[in-house]
Amino acid sequence: MRDTGSLIRISALLAAALMLAGTALRAQQMPETPEAATQLEAHDALPRTSFYEAPLLTASKPGDLLRQALATDFALPPGARALRILYHSLDAEGHAVASSAVVVLPAGKPPAGGWPVIAWAHGTSGVARQCAPSLMKDLYYGDEGLYEMVRGGFAIVAADYHGLGTAGPHQYVDKIAQTHDVIYSIPAARRAVPELGSRWVADGHSQGGLATWGVAEAETEHPDPGFLGAISVAGATRLEELLTHLGSTPGVSFYMAFMTYGVKARFPEFQPMDMLSERAMALYPQATSNGCWYYGYALYRTTPPSSMLKPGWTANPWVRKWFAENETGERAIKVPLFVIAGEADQSVPIGAVRATVERACKLGGPINFRTYPGLDHDPTMEKSTPDQLAWARDRFAGRPVVPDCPRR
């Protein structure tokens, strides 16, 4: 997810600097029409080639590398290198799927033992196939931490998530599906890039923050010896509470359409018209196929969030199943987990994140929790990146976690 307020960056100096990183788009005014949004997104878009067409998956297993290709079309930090990978993953129900990712290597030679790895789980880019960050010049969220991680000496394995780039419905904000995509990207990336080290952490924001919490749960149950911990920034936890919150937040109506799409992608029996109002349904086909984040924002810009959902939508059995599958904080975490939230977050309410952390802390585990006064959704990711990197370096250095769960 993104917060709409933080995206209106008006400094000409900042815009000029971001141009070199391919992120000048976000220095512009938010688009007021779908046509303007389409033009805006086209400036950042890369062509989707046959690379993203998946082979049959009958002869491969999760984590297998299916394809790789050198990538020279991204705007990266000086000296950094990148390649795209296609790999075997699983969806939320355990079906074999193909997912794409980008591996970004820092400048210079790897240290002894190989590059330390951060598995990057991105926030909302959209739900249509063209919304894969690997199909965007700036990797979409490159300027909000990812490039700083590369400059900090970490190799990045940035999963697109199945259905973004590759064919098939994107199971948006689905903890299980995105957890699979993050975890299985790591062995595939190692096969493509031998310079990657065996140790890694997962780091994600918003939609990706839910995914990395899922990674911590999965690594608790089935540990990878090389896994060192997870960072969840403004994670989309407690989805029922989140959707209710969005219903009173201006400028975020499109998130409700995206989440409805996510329920449909997870449970094909579900009918979007059972969740969305008639007014919301009129724009739903366009919002979920014709564009990405900016397009969805512009399309629903004049639709009040309070008019998006039907009365009684929370009682829908498929919605209830979706809520239940995405619950967090109800399983013990035995691996290091760093949870971050902004106290002025208008997209993911800090109360929901805090309650999730408190619930997880009651089960015990090496959990750190930090909040940032005055920061909205995207600034929380951007401004906390130095703390994220410091925490990750501590894990690679073998320093123990000192839990600091919130106290009432």
N, C-alpha and C positions, 0 to 999 in steps of 0.2 A: 504494500500500500504506500501511497504518498499522501502527504498533507498538502492541500491546495495552496495554503498561504505561503509555505516555504518555497514554492516553486516560482514565485514572482520575484525574480532577482533583477534589480534595476541598476546595479552598478556597471557602468560601461567598462571600467577597468577589469572587473571580474569577468564580464562577458568576453572580453578580448583574451584573457588568460585561458578561459574554458574552451575557447574556439580551438586551441591547439590540441585539446584532449577530446574533441568531438562532442563537447557538452554545451555548446553555446545555445542549443535549443532551450535549455531550462533557464536561460537568462532572459527569455522573452516572456511577454505577457501570456497568460493562459488563453488558449483559443476559445473564442466565443461561439464558433459555429463548427459543425462537423467538417465542413470544407476546409476551414483554416486548420483544424486538427489533422486532417489527412495530409495537407501540405507540410505541416510541421513534422509529422512522423516520417514522411517520405524523405526528408533531408537526412535522417539518421538511419534509414533502412538500407540493408544490404540484400542482394538478390538471393532467393532460396534456390539452390541448385539441386542436382540429383544426389548430392552427398547425403541429403536428409531422407532419401527414400530407403526404407529399411529392407534388408534381405530377409529371407525366411529365418525364423529363430529356432527351428527344430534341431539344428546341429550345434547350438550354443547354449550357454547357461548364464544366470545372472552374474554380472561383473565382467563378462567377456567383451573384449574389444572387437567391434564389427568393422570399423573403418576409421581412418585418420587422414588428415590433410593439413598441410602447412597453411596458416592464415596470415596474410599480409594486409588485410583490409580493415584492421582495427586501429583506432587511435590509442596508442599505448604509451606508457612512460618511456623515456629515452632508453634504448638498449634492450627493452623487454621483447620477448618473442612469444608467439602464440600458435597453437594449432587447434583445430576442431577434432572432436572425436565423436563417434557414434558407438553406442554400447547397449548390451542386453540388460534390461531392468525389469521390474515388476510393477503392475499397477496396484491399487488398493486391495483388490480381490486376489492378488497373486498370479494374475495372468501375465504371460511374457509380453513385453513391449520393448520397443527401441526408443532410447532417449539420446539426446545430443548434449554436448558440453564443450566448453573451451578450457584449454590448459594454458595458463600464462606463466612464463618463466621470467625471473628477474634478469637484469643485466649481469654479465660476468660469469664466472665459473661457479658451479655448486660447491658447497663446503663438503668436508669429509662426511660420508654417510648420506650424501644427497641433499637436495633442497628440502627444507621443512615445508610441509603442505598445509594449506588451509582449504578445506572444502567449503566453497562459498554458496550459500543458498539465498537467492535473490528475493526481493519483495515483488509485489504485484506489477506485472508488465502488461497484462491483458489475458484473454483466454483464447484468442484466435491463433491459428498456426503461425502467422507472421510475427507474433509477439515474442518470439524467442530472443533473449538478450544476445545470443550468438549471431543473430541476424540484424544487429544494430552496431553501428560504428563505435559507439562508446560503451558497449556492453550494458547499456541502459543505466546501470547504477554505478558505473565506473568511478565517477567523481564523488561517490558517497562511501568511501572506504576501501573499495577494491583496489584502486590504483595505489593508495597509500600502503596497503598491505604488500603489493609488489615492490614498491620502493623500499619497504622495510625488510626485504630479503626473503619473502615467502613466495613459493610457487602456489598458484591458485588453480583449483579445479572447480570451475563454475558450471554447475548443471543447469540446463534450460528448463527441465521438468518435461515429462512426456506430454505430447500434445502441443507443445510449443516447439516449432521447428519440425518435429516429426509428425506423421499422420496419426490421427486418433483424438478423441475428446480429452481435453486437459482437465484433470480432476482438481480443480482450483481449490486452494486452501484445504487440502486433504493431507493430514499428517502422515498417514501410512504410505500413500503414493509418493509424496515428496521425500520422505525418509528413505524409501527404496532408491529413488533417483540419486540422492546424495551419497549414500553408502556404496552403491554399485559403481558410481563414477570413479571411485578411488582405485580399485584394482585395474579397471580399464585404462585409466590414465597412466598407471605405472607400466602397463604393457606398451603404451605408446611412447612414453618418455622415461627411459631408464635412469635419468638423473634425479628422479623424484625419490626422496627418502621414504623410509618405511613408517615414519611417525607423522600423525596428522591430527588436526583439530577441525571441528565444524563450526562455521560462523554464519548466522543468517539474520535477516531483518524482516519483520512483519510476516508475510506469508512464509518467508524463509526462517523466521524466528520460531514459528510453529514446527517447521521441518526439523530444525536443529534440536529442539526439545525432544522430538520423536527419535532423533539419532541417539540422544543420551539414553532414552528408554531402551532402544534396541541394543545399544552397546552394553547396557547393564545386564541384559538377558543373554546376549550372545557376543561376548567381548572379542574385539580385535586387539591383539597385543600392541599394535602400533597406535591405537586410538588414545588420545591424551585428554580430550574434553570437548565440550560444546559451549558456544556462546549464543544466546538467544536475545536479540535486540527487538524490543517492541513487538514481541511475538503475538500473533493473532490467536490468543487463547480464549476459552469460554465464548464460543461462537454465538450462542443464543444471546448472551449479554452484549456482545459486540454488535450484533445486528440491531438489537433494540437501541443501543447507543447511536448507531448510525442514522436511525430514523429521526433523530432530532438534531443532526449535525448538517449544516448547509454545505452543498457542493459535493456530496458523496453518494448521491443516489445510484450512480453506476456500480458501486461496490455491491449493492444488493442484487443487481442484475447478474454480475459476475458470480456471486455466491449461489444464486439460483442455478446458474449454469453448472457450477461445481456439484450441486446436489444431483442434477440430471446426469452429469458425466459419471458420477459414482453409482447412481441407481437409475438405470434406464426406464424403469417403470414409473418413476416420478414424472409428473406433468408440471412444467413451470407455471402454467396458469392457475395452479392450485396454491401458489405462493405469491405470485406477483399480481398486482391490480391490473385492470384492463388498460389503464393509462401507461403503466410500466411495460406491459406486454407489447404495446404498439411499437416500441423501440427496441425490444429485446433481440429480435433476429439481427438487426444491424449492429447493435452494441457488441454482440458476441461473435461476429464474423467479419465486419468491414474494417475494423481498426483495433487499436490497442488502448493504452491508458488514457492518452489525451483525447482520443476519439470518443471513448466512453464518457469521459468527463463532459465534453462539449455537447454530446448528444442528449444527455440527461441534465444539462446545466440548469434549465428552467423548470425541471420537474422536482417539486418539493419532496424531500426524503420521506416525509410523513405520509405521502400518497403512494408510495411504492409497494407496500406489502398489504395483502388482504387481511381482514380481521380473522383471527383464529389460525393464522399460518403456522404458529408454533406447534399446533396439535397434529399437523400432517405426519403420518407415520414414517415417511421417508426422511423428512426433515429431522424427526426425532432420532432416527438411526444415524444420520449424519452428525448430529450433535454428539451422540454417544461415542462414535468412533474417534472423534477429534478431541475428546476430553484430555486434559493434561493435569498433572499434579496429583494423580490418583495412583501412580505406580512409583515405587521406591527408585531413586536415582543413586547409583553407587559409583558413578563416574563424575569427574569434575564438571560442574555446570555453572556458567556465569550468566545471570539474567539481568538485563538492562531495560529501563523504562524511562520515558520522559514525563515529567510531572505536568506538562501542558499539552500532552498528546491529545489531539482532537480526533484522531482516527481509531487508535486502540486505547481505550480508557485505562489509565494507570491502576484504577481500582481493581480491574479484572486481572491484570498482571500480578499485582500485589497479592490478591486472594489466591491465585494459582500457586505462587511461591510459598505462601504460608501453608497451603495444603500439602505441598511437596515436602516442606521442611519438617512437618510433623512425622513424616515417614523416615526422616533422617537422610544423610548423604552430604557429600562435599559441595554445597551450594553457596554461591556468592550472589548477592543482590545489590544493585546500585541504581539509584534514581538521579535524574538531572533536573534541577529546578528550571522552570521557564522554557523548556525545550519541547517543541512539537515533534511530530512523527519522524520526518526525514532528518531534521537537525539532530535528533537524538542519535541516529546512526552515524552521521558525519562527525559530530563533536565528540562522540565517545570512542572513536576509532583508536586514538592513542592508548586509552585504557584497555581496549580489547587486545591490542597488540602486546601491551605489557603483560596482561594475563596469559596470553598464548605463549609468550617467551618464558614465563615462569613454568608453564607446563613442559615445554621442551627442555628446560633446565632441570627438571625433576624436583622442583620445589613443591612442598605439600600445600594443599588448599586449607585455608583457615575459614571454616564456614562462618557466615555472618547473616543468618536468617533474620528477617524483620521481626521485631518484637512489638507487641501491643502494649 
